[in-house]
Amino acid sequence: MAYTWQGGHLQLDKKRRANGTCTVTPASGERRTVDEWQRAGRYSGLVELDPWFSGSARVQCTMDVTVRTGFWATLKRLVSGPLIYVIVVISRRRRTPPR
């Protein structure tokens, strides 16, 4: 998979149990390899990056990943964060009939 990153916030979300790396190669700037996948809530691996370069960069991965930028990256961060879990727990408690 190859993706052209135009700058701004970027998320790489790997599939569950997938192994591999992603390489970010800017048109001008330092090339970096992503191989540290973090646990983010119930998801297997998520990496969030901010550009360290100007212009665009090519993102090449050795496995299937979902790439998010802009609005979709922000939305993913919101729905994966602790606030959404608090809302779900409160919502479930309200729907549970008393015994």
JOLIN-V629968 format. One record per pair of residues at least 6 apart in sequence whose ideal C-beta (glycine too) atoms are under 7 Angstrom apart, sorted by the first residue. I is the first residue (numbers start at 1). J is the second residue. Records with the same first field share a line. If there is no record, write none. Layout:
I=J ; J
This chain:
1=61 ; 64 ; 65
2=58 ; 59 ; 60
3=59 ; 67
4=56 ; 58
5=56 ; 57 ; 59
6=56
7=51
8=69 ; 70
9=48 ; 50 ; 69 ; 73
10=49 ; 67 ; 69 ; 73
11=46 ; 48 ; 68 ; 73 ; 76
12=22 ; 34 ; 47 ; 65 ; 67
13=43 ; 46 ; 65 ; 66 ; 68
14=37 ; 44 ; 45 ; 63 ; 65
15=64
16=44
17=44
18=63 ; 64
19=63
20=61 ; 62 ; 63
21=33 ; 34 ; 35 ; 62
22=34 ; 59 ; 60 ; 61 ; 65
23=31 ; 33 ; 60
24=31 ; 32 ; 34 ; 57 ; 59
25=31 ; 57 ; 58
26=53 ; 55 ; 57
27=55 ; 56 ; 57
28=53 ; 54 ; 55
29=52 ; 53
30=52
34=47
37=45 ; 47
38=45 ; 46 ; 47
40=46 ; 80
41=80
43=80
59=67
68=76
78=84
